[in-house]
Amino acid sequence: MVMILAASCVAAGGDGTATPANETADDLAAQLPVTRPRVIMASSEAKRLRDVAVNAAMAGDCAQAIVAFRQFVDTDWATADDFNNYAVCLQQEGRREPALEEFEEGIKRIYHSEKLHQNLGLLLEELANEDFLQGRAAGGADAAAVGNRATTHLNFAMRLQLARLWEKHSATVPKQDRIGLGRKTVAIFCRPRNLEGLSEGVWGPSLVLQDGARPEHGEDAVIFLARHLVRLGFNVEVYANMPKGDVGMDKFGVMWRPFYALHAMLPPVWNGTHVLWPKMPSEKMPDVFISWQNMEGAQLYNSSVYTARNITPPASYLWLHDIVETPSQMTPWFMGPLHGTHSQKSSI
């Protein structure tokens, strides 16, 4: 896990939890997360302690960093990065339960933090997989509950990433071009997890199919499936991190768009502060949604807003190139909204 020590922008996001329509503002306020009491501290002292903590963490001395972080994270000067780095230090020292507590406290204080949700989700996933393997014979009920929490936070982190990149780059994204009136549209989302910058995971037809090389992760299967679906009469859009030369409609009728353009088609969800976010989609949603190589991505269209507004959601599918590496995520709660799941090496 990478510890990011620089300050970062905060984006908005949602976690997909439902909020009953008949609840009052007082009811919702009573349910808001309760944070720990604040500690009064001068900004200069908080800055000094942050510098000590960051320098110690960068030098590999997590024990000293933990002591410094502990003294100022409950002040008004603490940021999402402070909670994240404090929790990561605790985790690196083998103190996973306190790390969970600090990730969760940070989310209560700064709810819309991509890093806090991502790292909390990864830690919960790690714990769930351990519980799953140890309690398989007993049914692994605890692992399922923790796995569901992991998926919720990882899904939320992905929404935050898409929103952040869309806000920055939306002006350069080509518009939807659904050429066949009445045709169904299939959107294939290709953004494996743990990729942070746009320089990571770059691929597209011009790179994958050159020199007849077969890519390691099966990207060629996405290309050929997309072309085949066009021949069957579908509008097909692939959302991936492709080179600029591959963006737009190709000669086979497949529309290639940056993966973060999916943000404009996502439904709003109730987030942990009981705010409906984002607005209703600004672009038309697909009829079928396929998440390739990303389990939490398959849940991007799982929103209670559909039922409340009588909207039909896309039929969502999960497509994995390999066998499932995180079995604790494959719970009835996870599978419920999906229309199907497929692995290149085994069907589920």
Residue pairs with C-beta under 8 A, 6 or more apart in sequence:
1 88
1 91
1 119
1 122
2 196
3 57
3 84
3 85
3 88
3 89
4 81
4 84
4 85
4 115
5 54
5 57
5 58
5 81
5 85
6 81
7 79
7 81
8 80
8 81
8 114
8 115
9 164
10 80
10 110
10 112
10 113
11 112
11 114
11 160
11 163
11 164
11 167
12 112
12 160
12 163
12 271
12 277
12 278
13 112
13 114
13 117
13 156
13 157
13 159
13 160
13 163
13 271
13 277
14 156
14 159
14 268
14 269
14 270
14 271
14 275
14 276
14 277
14 278
15 117
15 152
15 153
15 155
15 156
15 269
15 270
15 271
15 272
16 152
16 155
16 156
16 269
16 270
16 299
16 302
16 303
16 304
17 152
17 269
17 270
17 271
17 272
17 304
18 270
18 304
19 28
19 270
19 274
19 304
21 308
28 274
31 274
32 273
32 274
33 107
33 108
33 272
34 108
35 105
35 108
35 109
36 74
36 105
37 74
38 74
38 75
38 76
39 72
39 74
39 75
40 75
41 72
41 75
41 77
43 77
45 72
46 72
46 75
46 77
46 78
47 77
49 68
49 69
49 71
49 72
50 68
50 72
50 77
50 82
52 64
52 65
52 68
53 64
53 65
53 68
53 69
53 82
53 85
53 86
54 65
54 85
56 62
56 64
56 65
56 68
57 65
57 85
57 89
62 89
62 90
62 92
62 93
63 93
65 85
65 86
65 89
66 86
66 89
66 90
66 93
69 82
69 85
69 86
69 89
70 86
72 78
72 82
73 82
73 83
73 86
73 102
73 105
78 109
79 110
80 106
80 109
80 110
80 113
80 115
80 116
81 115
82 106
83 102
83 103
83 105
83 106
83 109
83 110
83 113
83 116
84 103
84 106
84 113
84 115
84 116
84 119
86 102
87 99
87 100
87 102
87 103
87 106
87 119
87 120
88 99
88 119
90 96
90 98
90 99
90 102
91 99
91 123
96 123
96 126
96 127
99 123
100 120
100 123
100 124
103 116
103 119
103 120
103 123
104 120
106 113
106 116
107 113
107 116
107 117
107 120
107 272
110 116
111 271
111 272
111 273
112 160
112 271
113 160
114 157
114 160
114 161
114 164
115 157
117 153
117 154
117 156
117 157
117 160
118 153
118 154
118 157
120 153
121 149
121 150
121 151
121 152
121 153
121 154
121 156
121 157
121 296
122 150
122 154
124 146
124 147
124 149
124 150
124 153
125 147
125 150
125 154
125 326
125 328
125 329
127 146
128 143
128 144
128 146
128 147
128 150
128 326
128 328
128 329
129 143
129 147
129 326
129 327
129 328
131 140
131 142
131 143
131 146
131 328
132 140
132 143
132 147
132 327
132 328
135 141
135 142
135 143
140 328
143 328
144 328
144 331
144 332
144 333
146 328
147 326
147 328
147 329
147 331
147 334
148 331
148 333
148 334
150 328
150 329
151 295
151 296
151 299
151 329
151 334
154 193
154 296
155 296
155 297
155 299
155 300
155 302
156 271
158 191
158 193
158 294
158 296
158 297
158 300
159 263
159 266
159 269
159 300
161 260
162 259
162 260
162 262
162 263
162 266
163 263
163 278
165 198
165 258
165 260
165 263
166 173
166 260
166 261
166 263
166 264
169 258
169 260
170 261
170 264
173 257
173 258
173 260
173 261
174 247
174 248
174 255
174 257
176 237
176 255
176 257
176 283
176 284
177 249
177 255
178 185
178 235
178 255
178 284
179 235
179 253
180 233
180 235
183 233
183 234
183 235
184 234
184 235
184 287
184 288
185 234
185 235
185 236
185 237
185 284
185 286
185 287
185 288
186 226
186 229
186 234
186 235
186 236
186 237
186 286
186 287
186 288
186 289
186 290
187 236
187 237
187 238
187 239
187 262
187 265
187 286
187 288
187 289
187 290
187 314
188 222
188 225
188 226
188 236
188 237
188 238
188 239
188 290
188 292
188 319
189 239
189 259
189 262
189 289
189 290
189 291
189 292
189 294
189 297
189 300
190 219
190 222
190 238
190 239
190 240
190 241
190 259
190 292
190 293
190 294
191 201
191 239
191 240
191 241
191 259
191 294
191 297
192 201
192 217
192 293
192 294
193 294
193 296
193 297
195 201
195 241
198 241
200 241
201 241
202 241
202 242
202 243
203 215
203 219
203 240
203 241
203 242
204 240
204 242
204 243
204 245
204 246
204 256
205 223
205 242
205 246
205 250
205 256
206 243
206 245
206 246
207 243
207 246
208 215
208 219
208 220
208 223
209 220
209 223
214 220
217 293
217 321
218 321
218 344
221 321
221 344
222 238
222 240
222 292
223 238
223 254
226 236
226 238
226 252
226 254
227 236
227 252
227 253
227 254
229 236
230 236
230 252
230 253
230 254
234 288
235 255
236 253
236 254
236 255
237 254
237 255
237 256
237 257
237 286
238 254
238 255
238 256
238 257
239 257
239 258
239 259
239 261
239 262
240 256
240 258
240 259
241 258
241 259
242 256
242 258
246 256
247 256
247 257
247 258
248 255
248 256
249 255
249 256
250 256
261 283
262 300
263 278
264 281
264 282
264 283
265 281
265 283
265 284
265 285
265 286
266 278
266 281
266 300
266 301
267 280
267 281
267 285
267 301
267 303
267 305
267 306
267 311
267 313
268 276
268 277
268 278
268 279
268 280
268 303
268 305
269 276
269 277
269 303
269 304
269 305
270 276
270 304
270 305
271 277
276 305
285 301
285 313
285 314
286 314
287 314
287 315
288 314
288 315
288 317
289 300
289 301
289 314
289 315
289 316
289 317
290 316
290 317
290 318
290 319
291 297
291 298
291 300
291 316
291 317
291 318
291 319
292 319
292 320
292 321
293 319
293 320
293 321
295 318
295 320
295 324
295 326
295 329
295 334
296 329
298 316
298 317
298 318
298 338
298 341
299 316
299 334
299 337
300 316
301 313
301 314
301 316
301 337
302 313
302 316
302 337
303 313
305 311
306 312
306 313
313 337
315 339
316 337
316 338
316 339
317 338
317 339
317 340
317 341
317 342
318 338
318 340
318 341
318 342
319 341
319 342
320 341
320 342
320 343
320 344
321 343
321 344
322 343
322 344
322 345
323 343
323 345
323 346
324 330
324 343
324 348
330 341
330 348
335 341
341 347
341 348
342 348
